[in-house]
Amino acid sequence: KATHTAFGQTALTVTALDDLVAVVMLTVLTSMIQIGGPDATSVFGTVVRLNGVIVTMIVGALLLVPPFLKRLNRTASGEIGGLAIAGMLLVTALLSAKAGFSAALGAFLLGMIVSTTGKNERVGRVMNGLCDVFSPVFFVAMGMLFDVSTFMVVWPMALGVFVLAVVLRLVAAASAL
């Protein structure tokens, strides 16, 4: 029950920023892998495209999601609302993937939008069952994608990204205090 204290709000802010940095880093690294290396112009183009996709998805979701959820809450049960949010989650993930970015980006952005509606606990209760079902599927899928021989080639870059993530997290935590 410490969520509403100053410490709890700081911890939640740092966690949200950490997630945002992770999504952006995964998106940039994925595009670097697709183009075959760290070409500065293509990374810059990817970041510009990423910003465009993020702004478009946030504006679209802010205009569409809250009114849709209000109308749905007046006419449907909580489970139907949860299924509607799951459907929107899949749509935003698909749009993000079609734009050439990670599906996690779309899911993260929709989660941010849904959190502004004030229905967090209700949505969380409905989504718990889906989390229990899809968590093992996610980890099995990620494990199947892992290629040790590729990691042996790119370990210096992976170590650099790890160090960068740790340093950025420390900077974010220190600046939040």
C-alpha positions as CSV (number, residue, x, y, z in Angstrom):
1,K,0.0,0.0,0.0
2,A,3.0,2.3,-0.5
3,T,2.0,3.1,-4.1
4,H,0.6,6.6,-3.2
5,T,3.6,7.6,-1.1
6,A,6.4,9.8,-2.5
7,F,8.8,6.8,-2.5
8,G,6.2,4.6,-4.2
9,Q,5.6,7.2,-6.9
10,T,9.3,7.6,-7.5
11,A,9.8,3.8,-7.7
12,L,6.9,3.6,-10.3
13,T,8.3,6.5,-12.3
14,V,11.8,4.8,-12.4
15,T,10.2,1.5,-13.4
16,A,8.2,3.2,-16.2
17,L,11.2,5.0,-17.5
18,D,13.2,1.7,-17.4
19,D,10.5,0.0,-19.4
20,L,10.5,2.9,-21.9
21,V,14.3,2.8,-22.3
22,A,14.2,-1.0,-22.8
23,V,11.5,-0.7,-25.5
24,V,13.4,2.0,-27.3
25,M,16.7,0.1,-27.0
26,L,15.1,-3.1,-28.3
27,T,13.6,-1.3,-31.2
28,V,16.9,0.3,-32.2
29,L,18.9,-2.9,-31.7
30,T,16.4,-4.9,-33.8
31,S,16.6,-2.4,-36.6
32,M,20.4,-2.5,-36.4
33,I,20.3,-6.3,-36.7
34,Q,18.0,-6.0,-39.7
35,I,20.3,-3.6,-41.6
36,G,23.4,-5.5,-40.7
37,G,25.3,-3.1,-38.4
38,P,25.4,0.2,-36.6
39,D,25.1,2.6,-39.6
40,A,24.5,6.1,-38.1
41,T,22.2,7.3,-40.8
42,S,19.9,4.3,-40.7
43,V,19.9,4.3,-36.9
44,F,18.9,8.0,-37.0
45,G,16.2,7.2,-39.6
46,T,14.9,4.4,-37.3
47,V,14.8,6.8,-34.3
48,V,12.8,9.3,-36.4
49,R,10.4,6.6,-37.6
50,L,10.1,5.3,-34.1
51,N,9.2,8.8,-32.8
52,G,6.6,9.2,-35.6
53,V,5.0,5.8,-34.8
54,I,5.0,6.6,-31.0
55,V,3.4,10.0,-31.5
56,T,0.8,8.6,-34.0
57,M,-0.1,5.7,-31.8
58,I,-0.4,7.8,-28.6
59,V,-2.5,10.5,-30.2
60,G,-4.7,7.9,-31.9
61,A,-5.1,5.9,-28.7
62,L,-5.8,9.0,-26.6
63,L,-8.5,10.0,-29.0
64,L,-10.1,6.6,-29.3
65,V,-9.5,4.4,-26.3
66,P,-10.9,6.4,-23.3
67,P,-14.2,7.2,-25.0
68,F,-14.5,3.6,-26.2
69,L,-13.8,2.3,-22.7
70,K,-16.3,4.7,-21.1
71,R,-19.0,3.6,-23.5
72,L,-18.1,-0.1,-23.0
73,N,-18.2,0.3,-19.2
74,R,-21.7,1.6,-19.4
75,T,-23.0,-1.2,-21.5
76,A,-20.9,-4.3,-20.9
77,S,-19.5,-6.4,-18.1
78,G,-15.9,-6.2,-16.8
79,E,-14.9,-9.3,-18.6
80,I,-16.1,-7.9,-22.0
81,G,-14.1,-4.8,-21.2
82,G,-11.0,-6.9,-20.5
83,L,-11.5,-8.8,-23.8
84,A,-11.9,-5.5,-25.6
85,I,-8.6,-4.3,-24.1
86,A,-6.9,-7.5,-25.0
87,G,-8.2,-7.0,-28.6
88,M,-6.8,-3.5,-28.6
89,L,-3.6,-4.8,-27.3
90,L,-3.3,-7.2,-30.2
91,V,-4.2,-4.5,-32.7
92,T,-1.6,-2.0,-31.4
93,A,1.0,-4.8,-31.3
94,L,0.2,-5.7,-34.9
95,L,0.4,-2.0,-36.0
96,S,3.7,-1.7,-34.3
97,A,5.0,-4.8,-35.9
98,K,3.7,-3.7,-39.3
99,A,5.6,-0.4,-38.8
100,G,8.8,-2.5,-38.5
101,F,9.1,-2.3,-34.7
102,S,8.7,-4.6,-31.8
103,A,5.2,-5.7,-30.8
104,A,6.2,-4.8,-27.3
105,L,6.2,-1.1,-28.3
106,G,2.5,-1.2,-29.2
107,A,1.6,-3.1,-26.1
108,F,3.6,-0.7,-23.9
109,L,1.9,2.4,-25.5
110,L,-1.6,0.9,-25.0
111,G,-0.8,0.1,-21.4
112,M,0.2,3.7,-20.8
113,I,-3.1,4.9,-22.4
114,V,-5.2,2.4,-20.4
115,S,-3.5,3.5,-17.2
116,T,-4.9,7.0,-17.7
117,T,-8.5,5.8,-17.7
118,G,-8.6,5.0,-14.0
119,K,-9.6,1.4,-14.6
120,N,-6.2,-0.2,-13.8
121,E,-7.4,-2.5,-11.0
122,R,-10.4,-3.7,-13.0
123,V,-8.3,-4.4,-16.1
124,G,-5.6,-6.0,-14.0
125,R,-8.1,-8.5,-12.5
126,V,-9.4,-9.5,-15.9
127,M,-5.9,-9.7,-17.5
128,N,-4.4,-11.8,-14.7
129,G,-5.8,-15.0,-16.3
130,L,-4.3,-14.0,-19.7
131,C,-0.9,-13.3,-18.0
132,D,-1.0,-16.8,-16.4
133,V,-1.6,-18.4,-19.8
134,F,0.8,-16.4,-22.0
135,S,3.8,-15.9,-19.6
136,P,5.1,-19.5,-20.1
137,V,4.4,-19.2,-23.9
138,F,6.5,-16.0,-24.0
139,F,9.5,-17.5,-22.1
140,V,9.4,-20.7,-24.2
141,A,9.3,-18.6,-27.4
142,M,12.2,-16.4,-26.3
143,G,14.2,-19.4,-25.3
144,M,13.7,-21.0,-28.7
145,L,14.9,-17.8,-30.4
146,F,18.1,-17.7,-28.5
147,D,21.1,-18.7,-30.5
148,V,24.3,-19.2,-28.5
149,S,26.6,-19.0,-31.6
150,T,25.2,-15.6,-32.5
151,F,25.7,-14.4,-28.9
152,M,29.4,-15.4,-29.1
153,V,29.8,-13.1,-32.0
154,V,28.1,-10.0,-30.6
155,W,29.0,-10.4,-26.9
156,P,31.0,-7.1,-26.8
157,M,27.9,-5.1,-28.0
158,A,25.6,-7.0,-25.6
159,L,28.0,-6.2,-22.7
160,G,28.0,-2.6,-23.8
161,V,24.2,-2.4,-23.9
162,F,24.0,-4.1,-20.5
163,V,26.5,-1.5,-19.0
164,L,24.6,1.3,-20.7
165,A,21.3,0.0,-19.3
166,V,22.7,-0.2,-15.7
167,V,24.3,3.3,-16.0
168,L,21.1,4.8,-17.3
169,R,19.0,3.1,-14.6
170,L,21.4,4.5,-11.9
171,V,21.2,8.0,-13.5
172,A,17.4,7.8,-13.6
173,A,17.2,6.6,-10.0
174,A,19.6,9.3,-8.8
175,S,17.8,12.1,-10.6
176,A,14.4,10.9,-9.4
177,L,15.5,11.4,-5.8
